[in-house]
Amino acid sequence: MKTLFCSVLNSLFMKRLIKSTLAAWLLFVGIDFFFHASLLQPLWMEPVAGIKPKEELARLIPAGYLSFLLLTFLIAWLYKERFAQQPGRMQAFRFAMVFAALFSVSNFLALYSFVAIPIKHLLVFNAVYFIEIMAVFDVLYRTLHSAKPGKIYWLVVAAFIGLVAAGILLQNVM
């Protein structure tokens, strides 16, 4: 009976983990769209030999968003493995800061070592990565340890819609 109970609890947690991961990914995509499609649009318009042509970049957006989904699943798995019990807010924040910083800096150094993109672009792109990763951790923390995560899921959807709408608005203003 105890094994069945543990199995049911584990199954319920896994469903919540998957929902939380998908919500975190949705926010990741919203933040990315907001930054890259609007605020950083002038940066993307600069002619840089190491960046693919705009038409090809547009076709490859789904591959980029798939990479975000894989990264979000990695973060969710690491979070689950690291925090079997609910961590304190500061403990979770420190873990997120360290992961986001290490990931962003390692990505910067890796790209800097072999891609012909100006340092300014690399710095900005990885600063956005840092923000996106912190947002993923925040969604995971709030949804995995909430008695009623449904409200948080709806707030994430609203934030996604708001970020996309703001990005489109800024595109048309800039």
N, C-alpha and C positions, 0 to 999 in steps of 0.2 A: 504494500500500500504506500509506504514511504517513497519507494522508487517511482511509482506512478505519479504521486504528488510532485516530486522533483522534476519529473519529465514534463508534466503539464506546466509548471512554473517556468522551466527552461524554454518550452515552446512559446509561452506568452511573452517572455523576455525577448526571444529571437524575433517575434513579430514586431514588437515595439522597436527593437534595434534596427530592423529593416525600414520601418516607417520613419524613424528618426534619421536614419542615414539618407533616405530619399528626400526628406525635408531639408536636411543640411545641404544636400547637393543642389536642391532648387535655389536655396539662398546663395550658394556658391556661384551658380550660373547668373542669377540676378545681379550680384555684385560685379561679376566679370563684365556683363553686358553694360551696366551703368558706367564703369570705368572706361573700358576699351571702345565702346561704341559712341561715347559722348565726350567725357572729360579728356580722354587721351587721344581723341580723334586726330588732333593736329600732329601728334607724335607718329601716328600711323600714316599720315599723309606725306611725311618727310621721305625723300628717296633714300632708301638704305639697301645697299647691294645684298646684304645677308638676309633680307626678308623677302618672302615670295611675293609675286604680283597680287594685287588686291583681289582680282577675280578668283585666283586659286585659293587665297586665304578664305574668301567667303564660302567656297565649296567645302573647305576643310573644317569649318566651324563645328560640325557634328563630331569630328574626331577629337577636337579639343575638349568639347563638353563630355565626351566619353572618358577622356583622360581624367577630367575632374571627378566623374563618378567613381572611377577606380581609386583615385586618391582619397575620396571621401569614404569609401569602403575600407581602405587601409587605415585611415584615422579612426573610424568607428571600431574596427577590430582591435587596434592598439588601445583605444580608450577602454573597451570591454575587458581586455586582458590586464590592463594596468589597474583599473578600478572595479574590482569585484563588488565592493561596497561603495556606497555614495561617498565621494571625497568631499572635503570642505571646498568652498568656493575658491579660496586662495590656492589650495593644493592643485585643483583642476586648472586654474588660471596659469600657475607657474609651469605646469606640464605643457599646456597649450603654447605658452610663450616660447619655451625651449624648443618644442617640436617645430613651430612655425618659423622661428629664427634659424634653426639648423637646416630645415628644408629650403627656405628661401636663400640662405647664404650658399648652401651647397649647389643649388640650382644655378645661382648667379655665377659661381666659380666654374661649374661645368660648362655652361654656355660660353662664358668669357674665354675659356681655354680653346674652343674650336669654332665658334661662330663669329662671323664678321659683322657684329651689331655694335653700335656705339654704346659705351658704358652707361650713358644717360638712359638709354632705352632699357638696358638690362636692370639697372637700379629701379626704375619705375615699375617695370613688369614684375619684378620680385617683391617690391613693396606691396603691390596689389595682391600677389600670392600670399604674403604674410597676413594681410587683412582678411582675405578669403578663408584661410586656414583657421584663423582665430574665430571667425564667424561659424565655421563648421563645428569647432569644439564647443562654442557657446550653445548652439542648437542641440548638440548631443547632451551636454550637461543639463540643460533645461528640460528636455523631453524625456530623457532616460530616468530622471530622478523626480519626476512630477507625478502627483497622484492623478492628475487629469491633464495629460499632454495634448488632448484634442484642441484646446484653446491655443496652445503654443503652435501647433501645426497650422492652424488658421492664420495666426499672426505671421508665420513664415510665408504662407501663400500671399497674404496681403503685402508683406515686405517685397516679395518677388515682383508682384504686379506693380507696386509703387516704384521699384528700381527700374523696371523695364519702361514704364510710362515716363519717368523722369529722364531716362536715357534717350528715349525717342524725342521728348520735348527739347532736350538740350541739343540733340542732333539738328533739329530744325531751327534752333536759335543761333547756333554757331556757324 
